[in-house]
Amino acid sequence: MVNALRARNVLPDEMRVEWCDPLSEELLWLPDILAGVIASAAAGEVDLMAALGADLVIDRLRCD
């Protein structure tokens, strides 16, 4: 994904991406959980999204 976005000049060359062990970096869990909740809601499973409450704001970015 990163290489595809760079090829389209969406990400700057100086942006560094590094893979980490999720067990050693708990702060990576929250974005992953939210992405899963949003993907589930897009597939029609809205229970988890409803549990997050009405104050949730989602900004969608297109990468095409």
TIFI-442335 format. One record per residue: residue number from 1; x, y, z of N, C-alpha, C, O in turn; residue in one letter. Coordinates in nm, 2 decimals. Layout:
<recs>
<rec num="NUM" n_X="X" n_Y="Y" n_Z="Z" ca_X="X" ca_Y="Y" ca_Z="Z" c_X="X" c_Y="Y" c_Z="Z" o_X="X" o_Y="Y" o_Z="Z" residuo="a"/>
...
</recs>
This chain:
<recs>
<rec num="1" n_X="0.08" n_Y="-0.12" n_Z="0.00" ca_X="0.00" ca_Y="0.00" ca_Z="0.00" c_X="0.09" c_Y="0.13" c_Z="0.00" o_X="0.06" o_Y="0.22" o_Z="-0.07" residuo="m"/>
<rec num="2" n_X="0.19" n_Y="0.12" n_Z="0.08" ca_X="0.28" ca_Y="0.24" ca_Z="0.09" c_X="0.35" c_Y="0.26" c_Z="-0.04" o_X="0.35" o_Y="0.38" o_Z="-0.09" residuo="v"/>
<rec num="3" n_X="0.40" n_Y="0.16" n_Z="-0.11" ca_X="0.46" ca_Y="0.17" ca_Z="-0.24" c_X="0.37" c_Y="0.22" c_Z="-0.34" o_X="0.40" o_Y="0.30" o_Z="-0.43" residuo="n"/>
<rec num="4" n_X="0.24" n_Y="0.17" n_Z="-0.34" ca_X="0.14" ca_Y="0.22" ca_Z="-0.44" c_X="0.11" c_Y="0.37" c_Z="-0.42" o_X="0.10" o_Y="0.44" o_Z="-0.52" residuo="a"/>
<rec num="5" n_X="0.10" n_Y="0.41" n_Z="-0.29" ca_X="0.07" ca_Y="0.55" ca_Z="-0.27" c_X="0.19" c_Y="0.64" c_Z="-0.31" o_X="0.17" o_Y="0.75" o_Z="-0.36" residuo="l"/>
<rec num="6" n_X="0.31" n_Y="0.59" n_Z="-0.28" ca_X="0.43" ca_Y="0.67" ca_Z="-0.33" c_X="0.44" c_Y="0.68" c_Z="-0.48" o_X="0.48" o_Y="0.78" o_Z="-0.53" residuo="r"/>
<rec num="7" n_X="0.40" n_Y="0.57" n_Z="-0.55" ca_X="0.41" ca_Y="0.57" ca_Z="-0.69" c_X="0.31" c_Y="0.67" c_Z="-0.75" o_X="0.33" o_Y="0.73" o_Z="-0.86" residuo="a"/>
<rec num="8" n_X="0.20" n_Y="0.70" n_Z="-0.68" ca_X="0.11" ca_Y="0.80" ca_Z="-0.72" c_X="0.13" c_Y="0.94" c_Z="-0.67" o_X="0.05" o_Y="1.03" o_Z="-0.68" residuo="r"/>
<rec num="9" n_X="0.25" n_Y="0.95" n_Z="-0.60" ca_X="0.29" ca_Y="1.08" ca_Z="-0.54" c_X="0.19" c_Y="1.13" c_Z="-0.44" o_X="0.18" o_Y="1.25" o_Z="-0.42" residuo="n"/>
<rec num="10" n_X="0.13" n_Y="1.04" n_Z="-0.36" ca_X="0.04" ca_Y="1.07" ca_Z="-0.26" c_X="0.12" c_Y="1.09" c_Z="-0.13" o_X="0.09" o_Y="1.17" o_Z="-0.04" residuo="v"/>
<rec num="11" n_X="0.22" n_Y="1.00" n_Z="-0.11" ca_X="0.31" ca_Y="1.01" ca_Z="0.01" c_X="0.44" c_Y="1.07" c_Z="-0.03" o_X="0.50" o_Y="1.03" o_Z="-0.13" residuo="l"/>
<rec num="12" n_X="0.49" n_Y="1.15" n_Z="0.06" ca_X="0.63" ca_Y="1.21" ca_Z="0.03" c_X="0.74" c_Y="1.10" c_Z="0.05" o_X="0.72" o_Y="1.01" o_Z="0.13" residuo="p"/>
<rec num="13" n_X="0.84" n_Y="1.11" n_Z="-0.03" ca_X="0.95" ca_Y="1.02" ca_Z="-0.02" c_X="1.02" c_Y="1.02" c_Z="0.12" o_X="1.07" o_Y="0.92" o_Z="0.16" residuo="d"/>
<rec num="14" n_X="1.01" n_Y="1.13" n_Z="0.19" ca_X="1.08" ca_Y="1.14" ca_Z="0.32" c_X="1.00" c_Y="1.07" c_Z="0.43" o_X="1.05" o_Y="1.06" o_Z="0.54" residuo="e"/>
<rec num="15" n_X="0.87" n_Y="1.03" n_Z="0.40" ca_X="0.79" ca_Y="0.97" ca_Z="0.50" c_X="0.85" c_Y="0.83" c_Z="0.52" o_X="0.86" o_Y="0.75" o_Z="0.43" residuo="m"/>
<rec num="16" n_X="0.87" n_Y="0.79" n_Z="0.65" ca_X="0.93" ca_Y="0.66" ca_Z="0.68" c_X="0.82" c_Y="0.57" c_Z="0.73" o_X="0.74" o_Y="0.61" o_Z="0.82" residuo="r"/>
<rec num="17" n_X="0.82" n_Y="0.45" n_Z="0.69" ca_X="0.73" ca_Y="0.35" ca_Z="0.73" c_X="0.81" c_Y="0.23" c_Z="0.79" o_X="0.90" o_Y="0.18" o_Z="0.72" residuo="v"/>
<rec num="18" n_X="0.77" n_Y="0.18" n_Z="0.90" ca_X="0.84" ca_Y="0.08" ca_Z="0.97" c_X="0.74" c_Y="-0.02" c_Z="1.03" o_X="0.65" o_Y="0.02" o_Z="1.10" residuo="e"/>
<rec num="19" n_X="0.76" n_Y="-0.15" n_Z="1.01" ca_X="0.67" ca_Y="-0.25" ca_Z="1.07" c_X="0.72" c_Y="-0.28" c_Z="1.21" o_X="0.84" o_Y="-0.29" o_Z="1.24" residuo="w"/>
<rec num="20" n_X="0.63" n_Y="-0.29" n_Z="1.31" ca_X="0.66" ca_Y="-0.32" ca_Z="1.45" c_X="0.59" c_Y="-0.44" c_Z="1.49" o_X="0.48" o_Y="-0.48" o_Z="1.44" residuo="c"/>
<rec num="21" n_X="0.64" n_Y="-0.50" n_Z="1.60" ca_X="0.57" ca_Y="-0.61" ca_Z="1.66" c_X="0.45" c_Y="-0.55" c_Z="1.74" o_X="0.47" o_Y="-0.47" o_Z="1.83" residuo="d"/>
<rec num="22" n_X="0.33" n_Y="-0.59" n_Z="1.71" ca_X="0.21" ca_Y="-0.54" ca_Z="1.78" c_X="0.21" c_Y="-0.57" c_Z="1.93" o_X="0.15" o_Y="-0.49" o_Z="2.01" residuo="p"/>
<rec num="23" n_X="0.28" n_Y="-0.67" n_Z="1.97" ca_X="0.28" ca_Y="-0.70" ca_Z="2.11" c_X="0.38" c_Y="-0.61" c_Z="2.19" o_X="0.36" o_Y="-0.59" o_Z="2.31" residuo="l"/>
<rec num="24" n_X="0.47" n_Y="-0.55" n_Z="2.12" ca_X="0.56" ca_Y="-0.46" ca_Z="2.19" c_X="0.52" c_Y="-0.31" c_Z="2.18" o_X="0.57" o_Y="-0.23" o_Z="2.24" residuo="s"/>
<rec num="25" n_X="0.42" n_Y="-0.29" n_Z="2.09" ca_X="0.37" ca_Y="-0.15" ca_Z="2.07" c_X="0.22" c_Y="-0.14" c_Z="2.08" o_X="0.15" o_Y="-0.15" o_Z="1.98" residuo="e"/>
<rec num="26" n_X="0.17" n_Y="-0.13" n_Z="2.20" ca_X="0.02" ca_Y="-0.13" ca_Z="2.23" c_X="-0.05" c_Y="-0.01" c_Z="2.16" o_X="-0.17" o_Y="-0.03" o_Z="2.13" residuo="e"/>
<rec num="27" n_X="0.02" n_Y="0.10" n_Z="2.13" ca_X="-0.05" ca_Y="0.21" ca_Z="2.06" c_X="-0.09" c_Y="0.18" c_Z="1.92" o_X="-0.17" o_Y="0.26" o_Z="1.86" residuo="l"/>
<rec num="28" n_X="-0.03" n_Y="0.07" n_Z="1.86" ca_X="-0.07" ca_Y="0.03" ca_Z="1.73" c_X="-0.21" c_Y="-0.04" c_Z="1.73" o_X="-0.28" o_Y="-0.05" o_Z="1.62" residuo="l"/>
<rec num="29" n_X="-0.25" n_Y="-0.08" n_Z="1.84" ca_X="-0.38" ca_Y="-0.16" ca_Z="1.85" c_X="-0.50" c_Y="-0.07" c_Z="1.82" o_X="-0.59" o_Y="-0.12" o_Z="1.75" residuo="w"/>
<rec num="30" n_X="-0.51" n_Y="0.05" n_Z="1.88" ca_X="-0.62" ca_Y="0.13" ca_Z="1.86" c_X="-0.66" c_Y="0.16" c_Z="1.71" o_X="-0.77" o_Y="0.15" o_Z="1.67" residuo="l"/>
<rec num="31" n_X="-0.56" n_Y="0.21" n_Z="1.63" ca_X="-0.59" ca_Y="0.23" ca_Z="1.49" c_X="-0.64" c_Y="0.11" c_Z="1.42" o_X="-0.73" o_Y="0.12" o_Z="1.33" residuo="p"/>
<rec num="32" n_X="-0.58" n_Y="-0.01" n_Z="1.45" ca_X="-0.62" ca_Y="-0.13" ca_Z="1.39" c_X="-0.76" c_Y="-0.17" c_Z="1.43" o_X="-0.84" o_Y="-0.21" o_Z="1.35" residuo="d"/>
<rec num="33" n_X="-0.80" n_Y="-0.15" n_Z="1.56" ca_X="-0.93" ca_Y="-0.18" ca_Z="1.60" c_X="-1.03" c_Y="-0.09" c_Z="1.54" o_X="-1.14" o_Y="-0.14" o_Z="1.49" residuo="i"/>
<rec num="34" n_X="-1.00" n_Y="0.04" n_Z="1.53" ca_X="-1.10" ca_Y="0.13" ca_Z="1.47" c_X="-1.12" c_Y="0.10" c_Z="1.32" o_X="-1.23" o_Y="0.11" o_Z="1.27" residuo="l"/>
<rec num="35" n_X="-1.01" n_Y="0.06" n_Z="1.25" ca_X="-1.02" ca_Y="0.03" ca_Z="1.11" c_X="-1.11" c_Y="-0.09" c_Z="1.09" o_X="-1.19" o_Y="-0.10" o_Z="1.00" residuo="a"/>
<rec num="36" n_X="-1.10" n_Y="-0.19" n_Z="1.18" ca_X="-1.18" ca_Y="-0.31" ca_Z="1.18" c_X="-1.33" c_Y="-0.27" c_Z="1.20" o_X="-1.42" o_Y="-0.33" o_Z="1.14" residuo="g"/>
<rec num="37" n_X="-1.36" n_Y="-0.19" n_Z="1.30" ca_X="-1.49" ca_Y="-0.14" ca_Z="1.33" c_X="-1.56" c_Y="-0.07" c_Z="1.21" o_X="-1.67" o_Y="-0.10" o_Z="1.17" residuo="v"/>
<rec num="38" n_X="-1.48" n_Y="0.02" n_Z="1.15" ca_X="-1.53" ca_Y="0.09" ca_Z="1.03" c_X="-1.55" c_Y="0.00" c_Z="0.91" o_X="-1.65" o_Y="0.01" o_Z="0.84" residuo="i"/>
<rec num="39" n_X="-1.46" n_Y="-0.10" n_Z="0.89" ca_X="-1.48" ca_Y="-0.19" ca_Z="0.78" c_X="-1.60" c_Y="-0.28" c_Z="0.81" o_X="-1.68" o_Y="-0.31" o_Z="0.71" residuo="a"/>
<rec num="40" n_X="-1.63" n_Y="-0.32" n_Z="0.93" ca_X="-1.74" ca_Y="-0.40" ca_Z="0.96" c_X="-1.87" c_Y="-0.32" c_Z="0.94" o_X="-1.97" o_Y="-0.37" o_Z="0.89" residuo="s"/>
<rec num="41" n_X="-1.87" n_Y="-0.19" n_Z="0.98" ca_X="-1.99" ca_Y="-0.11" ca_Z="0.95" c_X="-2.02" c_Y="-0.09" c_Z="0.81" o_X="-2.13" o_Y="-0.09" o_Z="0.76" residuo="a"/>
<rec num="42" n_X="-1.91" n_Y="-0.08" n_Z="0.73" ca_X="-1.93" ca_Y="-0.07" ca_Z="0.58" c_X="-1.99" c_Y="-0.19" c_Z="0.52" o_X="-2.05" o_Y="-0.19" o_Z="0.42" residuo="a"/>
<rec num="43" n_X="-1.96" n_Y="-0.31" n_Z="0.59" ca_X="-2.02" ca_Y="-0.44" ca_Z="0.54" c_X="-2.16" c_Y="-0.46" c_Z="0.60" o_X="-2.21" o_Y="-0.57" o_Z="0.57" residuo="a"/>
<rec num="44" n_X="-2.21" n_Y="-0.37" n_Z="0.67" ca_X="-2.35" ca_Y="-0.38" ca_Z="0.72" c_X="-2.36" c_Y="-0.42" c_Z="0.87" o_X="-2.47" o_Y="-0.43" o_Z="0.92" residuo="g"/>
<rec num="45" n_X="-2.24" n_Y="-0.45" n_Z="0.93" ca_X="-2.25" ca_Y="-0.49" ca_Z="1.07" c_X="-2.22" c_Y="-0.37" c_Z="1.16" o_X="-2.11" o_Y="-0.33" o_Z="1.18" residuo="e"/>
<rec num="46" n_X="-2.33" n_Y="-0.31" n_Z="1.21" ca_X="-2.32" ca_Y="-0.18" ca_Z="1.27" c_X="-2.32" c_Y="-0.18" c_Z="1.42" o_X="-2.31" o_Y="-0.08" o_Z="1.49" residuo="v"/>
<rec num="47" n_X="-2.32" n_Y="-0.30" n_Z="1.48" ca_X="-2.32" ca_Y="-0.31" ca_Z="1.63" c_X="-2.20" c_Y="-0.25" c_Z="1.70" o_X="-2.21" o_Y="-0.17" o_Z="1.79" residuo="d"/>
<rec num="48" n_X="-2.08" n_Y="-0.28" n_Z="1.64" ca_X="-1.96" ca_Y="-0.23" ca_Z="1.70" c_X="-1.95" c_Y="-0.08" c_Z="1.68" o_X="-1.91" o_Y="-0.01" o_Z="1.77" residuo="l"/>
<rec num="49" n_X="-1.99" n_Y="-0.03" n_Z="1.57" ca_X="-1.99" ca_Y="0.12" ca_Z="1.54" c_X="-2.09" c_Y="0.19" c_Z="1.64" o_X="-2.05" o_Y="0.30" o_Z="1.69" residuo="m"/>
<rec num="50" n_X="-2.20" n_Y="0.13" n_Z="1.66" ca_X="-2.30" ca_Y="0.19" ca_Z="1.75" c_X="-2.24" c_Y="0.20" c_Z="1.90" o_X="-2.27" o_Y="0.29" o_Z="1.97" residuo="a"/>
<rec num="51" n_X="-2.16" n_Y="0.10" n_Z="1.93" ca_X="-2.10" ca_Y="0.09" ca_Z="2.07" c_X="-2.00" c_Y="0.21" c_Z="2.09" o_X="-1.98" o_Y="0.25" o_Z="2.20" residuo="a"/>
<rec num="52" n_X="-1.95" n_Y="0.27" n_Z="1.98" ca_X="-1.85" ca_Y="0.38" ca_Z="2.00" c_X="-1.92" c_Y="0.51" c_Z="2.03" o_X="-1.86" o_Y="0.60" o_Z="2.08" residuo="l"/>
<rec num="53" n_X="-2.05" n_Y="0.52" n_Z="2.00" ca_X="-2.13" ca_Y="0.64" ca_Z="2.04" c_X="-2.15" c_Y="0.73" c_Z="1.92" o_X="-2.09" o_Y="0.72" o_Z="1.81" residuo="g"/>
<rec num="54" n_X="-2.23" n_Y="0.83" n_Z="1.94" ca_X="-2.27" ca_Y="0.92" ca_Z="1.84" c_X="-2.17" c_Y="1.03" c_Z="1.81" o_X="-2.18" o_Y="1.10" o_Z="1.71" residuo="a"/>
<rec num="55" n_X="-2.07" n_Y="1.05" n_Z="1.90" ca_X="-1.97" ca_Y="1.15" ca_Z="1.89" c_X="-1.86" c_Y="1.11" c_Z="1.79" o_X="-1.77" o_Y="1.19" o_Z="1.77" residuo="d"/>
<rec num="56" n_X="-1.86" n_Y="0.99" n_Z="1.74" ca_X="-1.75" ca_Y="0.95" ca_Z="1.65" c_X="-1.76" c_Y="1.02" c_Z="1.52" o_X="-1.87" o_Y="1.03" o_Z="1.46" residuo="l"/>
<rec num="57" n_X="-1.65" n_Y="1.07" n_Z="1.47" ca_X="-1.64" ca_Y="1.14" ca_Z="1.34" c_X="-1.54" c_Y="1.07" c_Z="1.26" o_X="-1.43" o_Y="1.03" o_Z="1.30" residuo="v"/>
<rec num="58" n_X="-1.59" n_Y="1.03" n_Z="1.14" ca_X="-1.50" ca_Y="0.96" ca_Z="1.04" c_X="-1.48" c_Y="1.04" c_Z="0.92" o_X="-1.57" o_Y="1.09" o_Z="0.85" residuo="i"/>
<rec num="59" n_X="-1.35" n_Y="1.06" n_Z="0.89" ca_X="-1.31" ca_Y="1.13" ca_Z="0.76" c_X="-1.26" c_Y="1.02" c_Z="0.67" o_X="-1.16" o_Y="0.95" o_Z="0.71" residuo="d"/>
<rec num="60" n_X="-1.32" n_Y="1.01" n_Z="0.55" ca_X="-1.27" ca_Y="0.91" ca_Z="0.46" c_X="-1.18" c_Y="0.98" c_Z="0.35" o_X="-1.21" o_Y="1.08" o_Z="0.30" residuo="r"/>
<rec num="61" n_X="-1.07" n_Y="0.91" n_Z="0.32" ca_X="-0.98" ca_Y="0.95" ca_Z="0.22" c_X="-0.98" c_Y="0.85" c_Z="0.11" o_X="-0.97" o_Y="0.73" o_Z="0.14" residuo="l"/>
<rec num="62" n_X="-0.98" n_Y="0.90" n_Z="-0.01" ca_X="-0.98" ca_Y="0.81" ca_Z="-0.13" c_X="-0.83" c_Y="0.80" c_Z="-0.18" o_X="-0.76" o_Y="0.90" o_Z="-0.19" residuo="r"/>
<rec num="63" n_X="-0.79" n_Y="0.68" n_Z="-0.21" ca_X="-0.66" ca_Y="0.65" ca_Z="-0.26" c_X="-0.67" c_Y="0.58" c_Z="-0.39" o_X="-0.64" o_Y="0.46" o_Z="-0.40" residuo="c"/>
<rec num="64" n_X="-0.72" n_Y="0.65" n_Z="-0.49" ca_X="-0.74" ca_Y="0.58" ca_Z="-0.62" c_X="-0.66" c_Y="0.65" c_Z="-0.73" o_X="-0.66" o_Y="0.60" o_Z="-0.85" residuo="d"/>
</recs>
